[in-house]
Amino acid sequence: MQITKYGQCCLLVEVAGKRILTDPGKFSTSQNEVENIDLILITHEHADHLHSESLQAMLEKNPNAIVMTNTSVGKVLTDLGVTFTVVEGRDTADHEGIAIEAFDGEHVEIIDEYGIVQNTGYFINNELFYPGDAYTNPEKPVRVLALPVAGPWCKASDAIRYAKEVKPEKAFPIHDAVLSEAGIALTHGLFAGQLDEAGIEFVPLLNDETTKF
């Protein structure tokens, strides 16, 4: 499996001959030029995970790409005229041999009820678990975890405890677009030290970098 990070939570996951893209948000534009996308997964409707203009630009280049998401995001996509398939709750789907498993989980609190929307994490091919903005434990073996490390709702101690609870073989950082270069170095270093002690390899993937897992 190969993963390219385009910013915040936008990932290009290349696995078993398929190209899957997650959450094309407003903090990156590199994804707008990506071609040969088979599947687009959208966890929730916040602008750092769903940027309408980016999604439309991607679909222009990839008219055959399938969009999978939840009911709440589907309402936004309907207004945009975008066709989609709902995979939510604990639904499972098969995309040309790639297993997709949904895990609805509560969006972590920002402040009171502000920004609380339906959030659906996705387990891709029984290898990569991407929770969106939630600390959902799929309660099954996870080889690679896309781990939120920063943001207005993300406290480092909570995220580290979450990773230790899931206990993947490897984890890499997402949701860190709000950090400066110094902040990324500090945060990634903290997570690496804490998770390595727990037997979890932390891979400090940066924007526009590609890593094989």
Secondary structure, DSSP 8 states (H G I E B T S, - for coil): -EEEEEETTEEEEEETTEEEEE---TT--GGGG-----EEE----STTT--HHHHHHHHHH-TT-EEEE-HHHHHHHHHHT---EE--TT-EEEETTEEEEEEE-----SBTTBT----EEEEETTTEEE-SSS----SS--SEEEEE--STT--HHHHHHHHHHH--SEEEEES-TTS-HHHHHHHHHHHHHHHHHTT-EE----TTEEEE-
